[in-house]
Amino acid sequence: MQSSILAAASASRASVPATVFSPLSATSRPVLRTGDIAGACPAARAVRCSAAEGSVLYRLDDGMFNSSEVIQWESGKSINAIAAAQGIRIRRRCRPRYPSEGVGADRAVPRNILEQIIWDKEVEVSQRKAKTPLHKVMESAEHAPSPKDFIGALDVARRRNGLPALIAEVKKASPSKGLLREHFNPVEIAHAYEKNGAACLSILTDEKHFQGSFENLETVRNSGVNCPLLCKEFVIDVWQIYYARSKGADAVLLIAAVLPDLDIKYMLRVCRSLGMAALVEVHDERELDRVLKINGVQLIGINNRSLGTFELDTANTKMLLEKRGDIIRKKQIQVVSESGLFTPNDIAYVQNAGVSAVLVGESLLTQEDPGRAIAGLFGKELLH
Ligand SMILES: O=P(O)(O)OC[C@@H](O)[C@@H](O)c1c[nH]c2ccccc12
């Protein structure tokens, strides 16, 4: 990144911890972000970025303003206020500890499961970063097996079968369904999916709520499967993208319900610089409209399930494509219908709605043979 960081803070702010977010930087320098406040940010002093280069400074207030919020320097707004203005209901805590460990107002209660997951993730990421700083993860990302073409694999599979391409999910459990599979061998499942025509695989890496792991991602990558791999994670920090790449991921999920526009833009640049694809997930019209305004989005996932309420409705894919199909086609964006697909009728329904791919977990994983279950889901064997 080219941005020069100018030490230009007033003396009264000299001890204010701050982090720098550089939306226009590619990747080359470690980027300090809000999560760095957790402690792994020795350079975090009052610093200022060149606005002309598009850099934005966030700082943790020292009590002169609002003591619990992270502030974006240029606008003076808290990151939660910026997110809320974009319709994002998930609040960020930017704390290095679990909410239950706090006292008084600090002992916050999450509004829904997605907020809970994100608050847990903030703690997890800050701990992981303290152990393995960004520059180390960037270095191992450089030595990872070279990235595979995730979107290209979807194209090839769709043309070959005349059906939406399958991204088959390796997921042991979920907050909405509990344990999906007692006997869970990620490598076995991944190979069965590939053998039965999956174009790409999605590997859950969240441990706390989905019983996944980065070890699963790495083991599947090293087990000889050829399918490109999506790291199914709750990304809140670019550190996680480099980490995913270092474990062999070819794509990551970016959830619009969690990430403000600037984060999505910046994370897309990081993905591009690493040769990875990004699946940008939306659930409603407002999120879709935000994402359609961001340049460079190639793949949008429409989640039929609300991550806040678990409500499931496959008509969501159809409804959003009816409303915004024209602009999606004009921009040549591919759409993936996610969640709650069980039968050939479901597949035909979202195919008619205009999707290029489907992301399926539960209906395959709850069957004895998840590989063979693919032919049942599509109503015919997929070629591969
Ligand atoms: O198991 P299902 O209903 O087939 O859904 C798969 C996938 O869409 C779902 O796991 C998912 C979609 N978006 C997510 C975001 C995080 C975790 C999980 C997800």
The ligand as an SDF file (V2000), in Angstrom:
LIG
                    3D

 19 20  0  0  0  0  0  0  0  0999 V2000
  -27.6750  -26.4410    5.0080 O   0  0  0  0  0  0  0  0  0  0  0  0
  -28.3970  -25.6660    3.9850 P   0  0  0  0  0  0  0  0  0  0  0  0
  -29.7700  -25.2330    4.4180 O   0  0  0  0  0  0  0  0  0  0  0  0
  -28.4260  -26.3760    2.6700 O   0  0  0  0  0  0  0  0  0  0  0  0
  -27.5720  -24.2910    3.7530 O   0  0  0  0  0  0  0  0  0  0  0  0
  -26.2700  -24.2750    3.2650 C   0  0  0  0  0  0  0  0  0  0  0  0
  -25.6970  -22.8590    3.3630 C   0  0  0  0  0  0  0  0  0  0  0  0
  -26.4600  -22.0290    2.5310 O   0  0  0  0  0  0  0  0  0  0  0  0
  -25.7270  -22.3350    4.8020 C   0  0  0  0  0  0  0  0  0  0  0  0
  -24.9310  -23.1720    5.5640 O   0  0  0  0  0  0  0  0  0  0  0  0
  -25.2300  -20.9050    4.9200 C   0  0  0  0  0  0  0  0  0  0  0  0
  -25.5010  -19.8860    4.0820 C   0  0  0  0  0  0  0  0  0  0  0  0
  -24.8990  -18.7450    4.4770 N   0  0  0  0  0  0  0  0  0  0  0  0
  -24.2130  -18.9980    5.6010 C   0  0  0  0  0  0  0  0  0  0  0  0
  -23.4050  -18.1620    6.3810 C   0  0  0  0  0  0  0  0  0  0  0  0
  -22.7690  -18.7270    7.4620 C   0  0  0  0  0  0  0  0  0  0  0  0
  -22.9460  -20.0610    7.8150 C   0  0  0  0  0  0  0  0  0  0  0  0
  -23.7590  -20.9090    7.0530 C   0  0  0  0  0  0  0  0  0  0  0  0
  -24.3780  -20.3720    5.9310 C   0  0  0  0  0  0  0  0  0  0  0  0
  1  2  2  0
  2  3  1  0
  2  4  1  0
  2  5  1  0
  5  6  1  0
  6  7  1  0
  7  8  1  0
  7  9  1  0
  9 10  1  0
  9 11  1  0
 11 12  2  0
 11 19  1  0
 12 13  1  0
 13 14  1  0
 14 15  1  0
 14 19  2  0
 15 16  2  0
 16 17  1  0
 17 18  2  0
 18 19  1  0
M  END
$$$$
